[in-house]
Amino acid sequence: MKATISRDSLWLTIQSLSLSNQKWLAGKLQQNIREQEEASEEFISKEEVLAGIDAGLKELKLMREGKLNVCSAEDFLEELRDGD
């Protein structure tokens, strides 16, 4: 069973806590935010972006020259469905 509470009710509950408990909660929230931000930070360097663009353009050139076999999106999805 999942309990729900409105933001307003949550805020009133937090305000009813003692100052020391509010400080403890604030510290826990800040720590949680820092950990989530660190986990979600994914840095891609300029060089990595440019290398990806370069590789894509080279692949496109090979496809246009007929040197790289490609299939349509429909064919690709069908292969995934069939498990081939």
WOTA-V726214 format. One record per residue. RES is the residue in one small letter. PSI is psi in radians with two decimals (NA if undefined). NEAR is the number of other ideal C-beta (glycine too) atoms within 8 Angstrom. D_CENTER is the distance of its C-alpha to the mean C-alpha in Angstrom with 1 decimal. Layout:
{{RES	PSI	NEAR	D_CENTER} {RES	PSI	NEAR	D_CENTER}}
//
This chain:
{{m	2.30	2	28.3} {k	2.18	3	25.6} {a	2.48	4	27.0} {t	2.67	4	25.8} {i	2.48	6	26.9} {s	2.78	6	26.7} {r	-0.71	5	25.4} {d	-0.74	6	28.9} {s	-0.69	8	30.3} {l	-0.76	9	27.7} {w	-0.76	8	28.7} {l	-0.67	8	32.3} {t	-0.76	9	31.8} {i	-0.73	9	30.2} {q	-0.46	6	33.1} {s	-0.18	5	35.5} {l	2.74	9	34.4} {s	2.81	5	36.6} {l	-0.72	6	35.6} {s	-0.66	6	35.0} {n	-0.61	8	32.6} {q	-0.73	10	30.8} {k	-0.73	8	30.4} {w	-0.81	8	29.2} {l	-0.74	10	26.6} {a	-0.75	8	25.5} {g	-0.76	8	25.1} {k	-0.73	8	23.1} {l	-0.75	8	20.7} {q	-0.72	8	20.5} {q	-0.77	8	19.8} {n	-0.76	8	17.1} {i	-0.80	8	15.4} {r	-0.78	8	15.9} {e	-0.70	8	14.5} {q	-0.68	8	11.2} {e	-0.74	8	11.1} {e	-0.68	7	12.2} {a	-0.55	6	9.7} {s	-0.22	6	6.7} {e	2.06	6	9.0} {e	1.93	4	8.8} {f	2.22	4	12.1} {i	2.14	5	13.5} {s	2.83	6	17.2} {k	-0.71	5	19.4} {e	-0.70	6	21.2} {e	-0.70	8	18.2} {v	-0.83	9	17.5} {l	-0.66	8	21.2} {a	-0.68	8	21.6} {g	-0.73	8	19.1} {i	-0.77	8	21.0} {d	-0.80	8	24.3} {a	-0.72	8	23.5} {g	-0.71	8	22.6} {l	-0.68	8	25.8} {k	-0.70	8	27.9} {e	-0.72	9	26.7} {l	-0.74	8	27.5} {k	-0.77	8	30.9} {l	-0.67	9	31.6} {m	-0.75	10	30.8} {r	-0.54	6	33.2} {e	-0.08	7	35.8} {g	0.26	5	35.7} {k	-0.07	5	34.9} {l	2.14	8	31.6} {n	2.30	3	31.6} {v	2.76	5	28.9} {c	2.83	6	28.6} {s	2.88	6	27.5} {a	-0.66	5	24.3} {e	-0.78	6	26.6} {d	-0.71	8	28.1} {f	-0.82	9	24.9} {l	-0.64	8	23.8} {e	-0.70	8	27.3} {e	-0.70	9	27.1} {l	-0.73	7	24.0} {r	-0.69	6	25.8} {d	-0.28	6	29.0} {g	0.33	4	27.3} {d	NA	3	29.2}}
//
